[in-house]
């Protein structure tokens, strides 16, 4: 057999499975039309003998001193990471095109440089002039921030071998390639092997590295799923194209919790931290608006008040439509069915549109009661008390179930001036100062109480 003959393979672009023939559906990840033909010359596996050999150590003798983190002045970024960047860690930041990944990476690099550290920013997507224009727009000086425009990984590793920066940034992993693989940049083999080589260097040098990655149309980071297993931290920068707010959400963190979220606002000077997100999201809320309810949600450990909007209208077609923006569609169907069956609302002929104001996404069941109140308010044309918040999970029998961390939710509600809270009657909690607790056992009772309190609040004023 000719050793120089190229191998013809088909590689799944989602999971990296290889096949000698094209398959319509991948047997591993079950993705459709993900196999791409790849022609490459057989190469020997990369030698790992050059890496220093490690020796087994008894776990009880390993030092338990906490590794100092690289703390940044960006508090929202620190919050998601769990207190800062761990030395030798590999952090992957994904997001849609144009969401602000490069802007965030450049701002983080500038913050590290301003604090006295040295940063090597490696880009394969922009020129030096383009980065300089962005830095000028963001008001960044650039001292101790070195820019390298390179896509060849061998050349990048040569530059890293002679440098000892405090932080390395790769923007993006899809543009980096290895000559020996013989495949195009961004392919499964290139992304997987490139990330492995960068991880080996980062661990050996004990220098943290930030890597940006594109996402597919399904919202997952492009490339094999093994990419997310190799890195230490996976962060997603989320946001709607029409909204200025951006959420930095952690989905994997070997050094902290994945329940935290950082909130930024995209302005002309870059991503600006939102100090009080609840106040910002409710600042444009119309007073006494029909079909509007406020829900204290939790993003990680942070309480966040969001506005749930609903609109019902008689359908013009044979089948009523259900539209959900910011909440799970199946959750909307569940709440609609419970309201129809248990609360007696005639929603069978109504188009229902539910939206979370500000482009946020709410996934926790604690928002069920708020969604139900907003739908009922729109159907009946009665506004809910603007000083009322609603918390509770909705069961299929129409009962209201308690949700965790009520103290934080109520405390945040009281800070923003809300006077009443509608919650399940199973909750055993003393009311914080300045807020009245209104309990309800079922969604039918909650609707009656909320609309009654709304009328009562008008008479009180």
ChimeraX attribute file (.defattr): number of C-alpha atoms within 10 A of each C-alpha:
attribute: neighborCount
match mode: 1-to-1
recipient: residues
	/A:1	4
	/A:2	5
	/A:3	9
	/A:4	10
	/A:5	11
	/A:6	14
	/A:7	13
	/A:8	14
	/A:9	16
	/A:10	20
	/A:11	24
	/A:12	27
	/A:13	22
	/A:14	24
	/A:15	20
	/A:16	22
	/A:17	17
	/A:18	17
	/A:19	16
	/A:20	11
	/A:21	12
	/A:22	17
	/A:23	16
	/A:24	11
	/A:25	14
	/A:26	22
	/A:27	11
	/A:28	11
	/A:29	14
	/A:30	12
	/A:31	15
	/A:32	13
	/A:33	13
	/A:34	20
	/A:35	24
	/A:36	18
	/A:37	14
	/A:38	17
	/A:39	16
	/A:40	15
	/A:41	15
	/A:42	14
	/A:43	12
	/A:44	8
	/A:45	8
	/A:46	9
	/A:47	7
	/A:48	10
	/A:49	7
	/A:50	6
	/A:51	10
	/A:52	8
	/A:53	7
	/A:54	6
	/A:55	5
	/A:56	5
	/A:57	8
	/A:58	6
	/A:59	8
	/A:60	7
	/A:61	7
	/A:62	8
	/A:63	7
	/A:64	8
	/A:65	6
	/A:66	6
	/A:67	8
	/A:68	11
	/A:69	15
	/A:70	16
	/A:71	17
	/A:72	17
	/A:73	13
	/A:74	16
	/A:75	16
	/A:76	21
	/A:77	24
	/A:78	19
	/A:79	19
	/A:80	25
	/A:81	30
	/A:82	20
	/A:83	18
	/A:84	20
	/A:85	24
	/A:86	22
	/A:87	19
	/A:88	20
	/A:89	20
	/A:90	26
	/A:91	24
	/A:92	24
	/A:93	26
	/A:94	26
	/A:95	23
	/A:96	21
	/A:97	12
	/A:98	9
	/A:99	18
	/A:100	19
	/A:101	24
	/A:102	22
	/A:103	19
	/A:104	18
	/A:105	19
	/A:106	23
	/A:107	20
	/A:108	20
	/A:109	27
	/A:110	23
	/A:111	19
	/A:112	22
	/A:113	21
	/A:114	17
	/A:115	12
	/A:116	12
	/A:117	17
	/A:118	21
	/A:119	25
	/A:120	23
	/A:121	21
	/A:122	20
	/A:123	22
	/A:124	17
	/A:125	16
	/A:126	13
	/A:127	13
	/A:128	11
	/A:129	9
	/A:130	11
	/A:131	17
	/A:132	15
	/A:133	12
	/A:134	16
	/A:135	19
	/A:136	13
	/A:137	12
	/A:138	17
	/A:139	14
	/A:140	18
	/A:141	13
	/A:142	18
	/A:143	13
	/A:144	18
	/A:145	20
	/A:146	15
	/A:147	17
	/A:148	16
	/A:149	15
	/A:150	19
	/A:151	22
	/A:152	16
	/A:153	19
	/A:154	17
	/A:155	12
	/A:156	17
	/A:157	14
	/A:158	10
	/A:159	13
	/A:160	16
	/A:161	11
	/A:162	8
	/A:163	11
	/A:164	15
	/A:165	18
	/A:166	20
	/A:167	24
	/A:168	21
	/A:169	24
	/A:170	26
	/A:171	25
	/A:172	23
	/A:173	25
	/A:174	24
	/A:175	21
	/A:176	24
	/A:177	24
	/A:178	19
	/A:179	12
	/A:180	15
	/A:181	18
	/A:182	17
	/A:183	17
	/A:184	18
	/A:185	20
	/A:186	20
	/A:187	22
	/A:188	26
	/A:189	22
	/A:190	25
	/A:191	24
	/A:192	20
	/A:193	16
	/A:194	22
	/A:195	22
	/A:196	15
	/A:197	15
	/A:198	20
	/A:199	20
	/A:200	15
	/A:201	19
	/A:202	20
	/A:203	15
	/A:204	12
	/A:205	15
	/A:206	15
	/A:207	19
	/A:208	23
	/A:209	27
	/A:210	22
	/A:211	23
	/A:212	23
	/A:213	25
	/A:214	21
	/A:215	17
	/A:216	14
	/A:217	9
	/A:218	7
	/A:219	13
	/A:220	17
	/A:221	23
	/A:222	23
	/A:223	26
	/A:224	20
	/A:225	17
	/A:226	15
	/A:227	21
	/A:228	18
	/A:229	11
	/A:230	15
	/A:231	22
	/A:232	17
	/A:233	24
	/A:234	24
	/A:235	22
	/A:236	25
	/A:237	21
	/A:238	22
	/A:239	23
	/A:240	16
	/A:241	12
	/A:242	8
	/A:243	13
	/A:244	15
	/A:245	24
	/A:246	25
	/A:247	20
	/A:248	23
	/A:249	24
	/A:250	24
	/A:251	16
	/A:252	21
	/A:253	18
	/A:254	14
	/A:255	15
	/A:256	16
	/A:257	16
	/A:258	19
	/A:259	18
	/A:260	22
	/A:261	25
	/A:262	24
	/A:263	23
	/A:264	23
	/A:265	17
	/A:266	16
	/A:267	11
	/A:268	10
	/A:269	14
	/A:270	19
	/A:271	20
	/A:272	18
	/A:273	18
	/A:274	17
	/A:275	12
	/A:276	10
	/A:277	20
	/A:278	19
	/A:279	15
	/A:280	15
	/A:281	19
	/A:282	16
	/A:283	9
	/A:284	11
	/A:285	15
	/A:286	10
	/A:287	12
	/A:288	16
	/A:289	18
	/A:290	22
	/A:291	25
	/A:292	31
	/A:293	29
	/A:294	29
	/A:295	26
	/A:296	25
	/A:297	25
	/A:298	23
	/A:299	19
	/A:300	17
	/A:301	13
	/A:302	16
	/A:303	21
	/A:304	20
	/A:305	23
	/A:306	28
	/A:307	24
	/A:308	26
	/A:309	24
	/A:310	25
	/A:311	20
	/A:312	23
	/A:313	15
	/A:314	14
	/A:315	14
	/A:316	11
	/A:317	10
	/A:318	7
	/A:319	11
	/A:320	15
	/A:321	17
	/A:322	16
	/A:323	17
	/A:324	17
	/A:325	17
	/A:326	18
	/A:327	21
	/A:328	14
	/A:329	13
	/A:330	11
	/A:331	17
	/A:332	20
	/A:333	15
	/A:334	15
	/A:335	21
	/A:336	23
	/A:337	18
	/A:338	22
	/A:339	24
	/A:340	14
	/A:341	15
	/A:342	16
	/A:343	19
	/A:344	11
	/A:345	17
	/A:346	13
	/A:347	20
	/A:348	15
	/A:349	16
	/A:350	19
	/A:351	18
	/A:352	24
	/A:353	17
	/A:354	23
	/A:355	20
	/A:356	21
	/A:357	19
	/A:358	20
	/A:359	20
	/A:360	21
	/A:361	19
	/A:362	19
	/A:363	15
	/A:364	15
	/A:365	17
	/A:366	24
	/A:367	24
	/A:368	25
	/A:369	28
	/A:370	26
	/A:371	31
	/A:372	24
	/A:373	28
	/A:374	27
	/A:375	29
	/A:376	28
	/A:377	25
	/A:378	21
	/A:379	21
	/A:380	13
	/A:381	13
	/A:382	20
	/A:383	22
	/A:384	29
	/A:385	26
	/A:386	19
	/A:387	20
	/A:388	24
	/A:389	28
	/A:390	25
	/A:391	27
	/A:392	25
	/A:393	21
	/A:394	27
	/A:395	16
	/A:396	13
	/A:397	11
	/A:398	20
	/A:399	20
	/A:400	28
	/A:401	22
	/A:402	18
	/A:403	17
	/A:404	11
	/A:405	12
	/A:406	18
	/A:407	14
	/A:408	17
	/A:409	21
	/A:410	25
	/A:411	18
	/A:412	18
	/A:413	26
	/A:414	20
	/A:415	12
	/A:416	13
	/A:417	12
	/A:418	20
	/A:419	19
	/A:420	22
	/A:421	25
	/A:422	22
	/A:423	26
	/A:424	26
	/A:425	17
	/A:426	13
	/A:427	17
	/A:428	8
	/A:429	9
	/A:430	9
	/A:431	15
	/A:432	12
	/A:433	10
	/A:434	14
	/A:435	19
	/A:436	17
	/A:437	18
	/A:438	18
	/A:439	17
	/A:440	22
	/A:441	16
	/A:442	21
	/A:443	26
	/A:444	18
	/A:445	15
	/A:446	24
	/A:447	22
	/A:448	14
	/A:449	16
	/A:450	24
	/A:451	19
	/A:452	14
	/A:453	17
	/A:454	19
	/A:455	15
	/A:456	12
	/A:457	15
	/A:458	10
	/A:459	8
	/A:460	6
	/A:461	5
